[in-house]
């Protein structure tokens, strides 16, 4: 399953890119599992995903909890908490 991943704000800065296409292993079934798999790459990924409390996600442009399944997802965005004003 190929998924487009979008990174925003300090997540993008830590990783060093705004997006990428990934093909996670079959055992990765939730957004949290995807984040764990990405963090295991080390470097900027480990830095960006070290504190899950500072991370939000959207699957196919809908805000979701990190325990949301990713089956059938085309796009997942990872970003810091959004504030309004």
N, C-alpha and C positions, 0 to 999 in steps of 0.2 A: 504494500500500500504506500504509494508516494504521496507526500503531503508538502504543501508549501508552508514554510514557517516565516512569519514576519516578526521582526524585533523592533521595539521602539524605545526612545529616550536612552536612559543609562544602560538598559539591557543591550541595545544596539551598539553603544559605545564600548561596552566591556567585551562583546563578542567580536566587534570589528567589521560587522556587515549588517545590512538592513533586512536581508532575507536569504533564504536558501531552500532548496528542495531536498527533502530527506526521505529515506525509505527505512523506517524503524523496524526492528525485529518483531516477530509475531508476538512475543511476550509483552510488548509495550501496548497497553490497551486503554490507558487513561492519559489525560493531560499531565498529571503528576508523574506517571511512568515515563512519558516523553521527556519531561523536564529532567528526571533522574538520568535517563539515557544520554541526553545532551550534556548534562553536568559531568558525566563520566568521561567525556572527551578531554576534560582538563582545561587548563589555561583560562581564557576569557569566559568560556562556558561555565566552568566551576565557579568563577567569581560572580558572574551574573546570576547564577541560580543558587548561591550559597544560603540565602535567606528567603525561604518560600513565602514568608509573611509579607514580603515586599513585592510580591509578584501577582499579577492578574492575567487572565487569559480570555480569549474569544475563539470560538470555533465557528467557522463560516459566518463571521461577523456578528455573532451573538455572544454576549458576556456569559461566561460559565464558571463553575467552581472547578478547582484543580482535580477533583475526583471524577470529572465528566469523562465518559467513554469517548474515544476518538475514532471508532469504527465508522467508515464512510466519510470522514472529514476530508475536505479538499484544502482548507486553509486554517491554520492556527496562528493566532497572534499572541505574543508574550510581551508584557509591558508592566511598568510600575502602576501603582494605584492612581486612578484618575480623580482629579478634584475639579470641581466647578467653580464658577465665579462670576 
